[in-house]
């Protein structure tokens, strides 16, 4: 009988490990079972709600519920849930919830909200308040943990901000942001996006120079076949032709105040004093004149 109990316990442990389901029997565990084992998202959402109300692993319950809601096209509900209940979550969970909100805004086309949240996250980095003041944080992707530096996070946020401006056809703002991102942490994907910004402004020669760097393998990520293919396709678009009239629409010059004089304002205005700047912002201080060109 004792051996049978031990074997049963081992099988249960293996089950929970394989499916990544908590071993407890509370509402959060039941929600994860419905999500990952039963593949029933609607039932999972109900149990996640119960977990939040019962304060059972509320940090994870709110984030996981929002992700499941996004999968079943209940994005607007997910946004309201995160905004309404994030005060129940710990301080350590707020950054992850911001990232969830950014994905939700992107999913339902709320570009303005996405831009404001990205700028707020950049402001926190500039003020030294991100990562709880540490130079790195632990992130998770596809079940694997890895370390993210402030430098990498800054470049990622700038890249997302640039793409959001692209969605608004605000190519001048997108260009400034992508140039700043490349100065922080260059890679082939952001270079392609910058090339696209320049093409949209009919600045074909500048675009070609940037895209050729990708094809010449001079940027991190240049060996990725997707990046190479995209650079080749954009190079074909960069062939000189009649300018797209959309580029010269005066409305496209209506940048928001933070970017009207270029992203260098981030260096001056977002920190209460120079002493609180992180090293990464000190490193790129000297490039402000280049960005203004």
C-alpha positions in Angstrom: 0.0 0.0 0.0 2.8 2.4 0.9 4.6 1.7 -2.4 1.3 2.3 -4.3 1.0 5.8 -2.6 4.6 6.6 -3.5 4.1 5.6 -7.2 0.8 7.6 -7.4 2.5 10.6 -5.9 5.3 10.4 -8.5 2.9 10.1 -11.3 1.0 13.2 -10.1 4.3 15.1 -9.8 5.2 14.1 -13.3 1.7 15.2 -14.6 2.0 18.6 -13.0 5.6 19.0 -14.3 4.7 18.0 -17.8 1.6 20.3 -18.0 3.1 23.1 -15.9 0.0 23.0 -13.7 0.3 23.9 -10.0 -0.1 21.0 -7.7 -2.4 22.7 -5.2 -6.2 22.4 -5.5 -7.2 26.1 -5.3 -8.9 28.1 -8.1 -5.7 29.2 -9.7 -4.6 25.5 -10.1 -8.0 24.7 -11.5 -7.8 27.6 -14.0 -4.4 26.4 -15.2 -5.7 22.8 -15.5 -8.7 24.1 -17.6 -6.3 26.2 -19.7 -3.4 23.7 -20.3 -4.9 20.3 -19.9 -8.6 20.5 -20.8 -7.9 23.2 -23.4 -11.1 25.0 -22.3 -10.3 28.8 -22.3 -13.8 29.9 -21.2 -13.7 27.6 -18.2 -10.2 28.8 -17.5 -11.3 32.4 -17.5 -14.0 31.6 -14.9 -11.5 30.0 -12.6 -9.0 32.8 -13.1 -11.7 35.2 -11.9 -12.4 33.1 -8.9 -8.6 33.0 -8.2 -8.4 36.8 -8.3 -11.4 37.2 -6.0 -9.9 34.6 -3.6 -6.5 36.3 -3.8 -5.1 33.0 -4.9 -1.8 33.9 -6.8 -3.5 37.0 -8.0 -0.3 38.3 -9.8 -0.3 35.2 -12.1 -4.0 34.8 -12.3 -4.6 38.3 -13.7 -1.8 38.1 -16.2 -2.8 34.6 -17.3 -6.5 35.5 -17.6 -5.7 38.5 -19.8 -3.6 36.2 -22.1 -6.4 33.7 -22.4 -9.0 36.4 -23.0 -6.8 37.8 -25.8 -6.7 34.3 -27.4 -10.5 34.1 -27.5 -10.9 37.7 -28.8 -12.1 39.2 -25.6 -9.3 41.8 -25.7 -11.4 44.8 -24.6 -12.5 42.9 -21.5 -8.9 41.9 -20.8 -7.8 45.5 -20.9 -10.4 46.6 -18.4 -9.6 43.6 -16.1 -5.9 44.5 -16.0 -6.6 48.2 -15.5 -9.2 47.5 -12.8 -7.4 44.8 -10.8 -3.7 45.5 -11.1 -3.9 47.4 -7.8 -4.3 44.0 -6.1 -1.0 42.8 -7.6 2.5 43.2 -6.1 4.9 45.9 -7.2 7.0 43.3 -8.9 4.1 42.2 -11.1 3.5 45.7 -12.6 6.1 45.6 -15.3 4.7 42.3 -16.6 1.2 43.7 -16.5 2.4 46.7 -18.5 3.8 44.3 -21.2 0.5 42.4 -21.3 -1.4 45.7 -21.7 0.9 46.7 -24.6 0.1 43.4 -26.4 -3.6 43.9 -25.8 -3.5 47.5 -27.1 -1.7 46.3 -30.1 -4.2 43.5 -30.7 -7.2 45.8 -30.7 -5.6 48.7 -32.5 -5.4 51.1 -29.6 -2.2 52.7 -30.9 -2.4 56.0 -28.9 -2.7 54.0 -25.6 0.2 51.8 -26.7 2.4 54.8 -27.4 1.6 56.5 -24.1 2.4 53.3 -22.1 5.6 52.7 -24.0 6.7 56.3 -23.3 5.9 55.8 -19.7 8.0 52.7 -19.5 10.9 54.5 -21.1 10.5 57.3 -18.7 10.8 54.9 -15.8 14.0 53.5 -17.3 15.4 57.0 -17.7 14.6 57.8 -14.1 16.3 54.7 -12.9 13.1 53.2 -11.5 12.7 50.2 -13.9 13.9 46.7 -12.8 13.7 47.9 -9.2 17.0 49.8 -9.8 18.8 46.6 -11.0 20.8 46.4 -14.2 19.0 43.3 -15.4 15.8 41.4 -14.8 14.7 37.8 -15.3 12.3 37.3 -18.2 10.5 34.2 -19.5 9.7 33.1 -23.0 8.3 29.7 -24.1 9.0 28.3 -20.7 12.6 29.4 -20.6 14.2 32.0 -18.3 16.8 34.5 -19.4 18.3 37.7 -18.3 17.4 41.1 -20.0 19.6 44.1 -19.5 18.4 47.7 -19.3 20.1 48.3 -22.6 18.1 45.5 -24.3 14.9 46.6 -22.7 15.4 50.2 -23.8 16.0 49.1 -27.4 13.0 46.8 -27.3 10.7 49.5 -26.1 12.0 52.0 -28.6 11.5 49.5 -31.4 7.9 48.9 -30.3 7.4 52.7 -30.1 8.7 53.2 -33.6 6.4 50.5 -35.0 3.4 52.2 -33.2 4.3 55.5 -34.9 4.5 53.6 -38.2 0.9 52.4 -37.6 -0.1 56.1 -37.4 1.8 56.9 -40.6 3.9 59.2 -38.5 7.1 58.3 -40.3 9.2 61.2 -39.0 8.6 60.3 -35.4 9.2 56.6 -36.2 12.5 57.5 -37.9 13.8 59.4 -34.9 12.8 56.5 -32.5 14.3 53.8 -34.7 17.6 55.7 -35.0 17.8 56.0 -31.2 17.0 52.3 -30.9 19.8 51.5 -33.3 22.3 53.6 -31.3 21.3 51.7 -28.1 21.3 48.2 -29.4 21.5 47.8 -33.2 20.0 44.8 -35.1 18.9 43.9 -38.6 15.2 44.0 -37.8 15.2 47.5 -36.5 17.4 48.5 -39.5 14.8 47.2 -41.9 12.1 49.1 -40.1 14.2 52.3 -40.3 14.7 51.6 -44.0 10.9 51.4 -44.4 10.5 54.7 -42.6 12.9 56.4 -45.1 11.2 54.7 -48.1 7.8 56.1 -46.9 9.5 59.6 -46.9 10.8 59.0 -50.4 14.4 59.1 -49.1 15.5 56.1 -51.1 19.2 56.5 -51.2 19.4 56.7 -47.4 17.2 53.6 -47.2 19.3 51.7 -49.5 22.5 52.4 -47.5 20.9 51.0 -44.4 19.4 48.0 -46.0 22.6 47.1 -47.7 24.3 46.9 -44.3 21.8 44.1 -43.4 22.6 42.2 -46.6 26.4 42.7 -46.0 26.1 41.1 -42.6 27.2 44.2 -40.7 24.4 44.1 -38.1 23.5 41.6 -35.4 20.7 39.3 -36.8 21.8 39.8 -40.4 22.3 36.1 -40.7 18.6 35.5 -40.1 17.0 34.5 -43.4 13.8 36.4 -42.6 15.7 39.6 -42.0 17.7 39.1 -45.3 14.6 38.4 -47.3 12.9 41.5 -45.9 15.9 43.7 -46.6 15.9 42.4 -50.2 12.2 43.1 -50.6 12.6 46.6 -49.2 15.6 47.3 -51.4 13.3 46.7 -54.4 10.8 49.2 -53.0 13.7 51.7 -52.6 14.2 52.0 -56.3 13.7 55.7 -57.2 10.2 56.6 -58.2 7.6 59.3 -57.9 7.3 60.3 -54.2 4.2 59.0 -52.4 2.0 62.0 -51.7 1.0 60.5 -48.4 4.6 61.2 -47.2 4.2 64.9 -47.7 0.8 65.2 -46.0 1.1 68.1 -43.5 -0.7 66.0 -40.9 2.2 63.6 -40.8 4.3 66.5 -39.3 2.1 66.7 -36.3 4.3 64.9 -33.8 3.3 64.8 -30.2 5.2 67.3 -27.9 7.7 64.8 -26.6 9.1 64.2 -30.1 8.5 67.5 -31.9 12.2 68.4 -31.5 13.4 64.8 -31.7 13.8 62.1 -29.1 16.6 63.9 -27.4 14.0 65.5 -25.2 14.0 62.1 -23.4 17.5 62.9 -22.3 16.7 66.3 -20.8 13.2 66.2 -19.5 12.4 62.8 -18.2 14.9 62.8 -15.3 14.7 65.2 -12.3 18.5 65.5 -12.3 21.5 64.4 -14.3 22.8 62.3 -11.4 19.8 59.9 -11.8 20.5 59.0 -15.4 21.4 55.4 -16.2 24.7 54.8 -18.0 23.0 53.8 -21.2 21.6 57.4 -21.6 24.9 58.9 -20.8 26.5 56.8 -23.6 24.1 58.1 -26.2 24.0 61.7 -25.1 26.6 62.6 -27.7 24.4 61.5 -30.5 21.7 64.2 -30.1 23.2 66.4 -32.7 23.1 63.5 -35.2 19.5 62.8 -34.4 18.5 66.5 -35.0 19.9 66.3 -38.6 
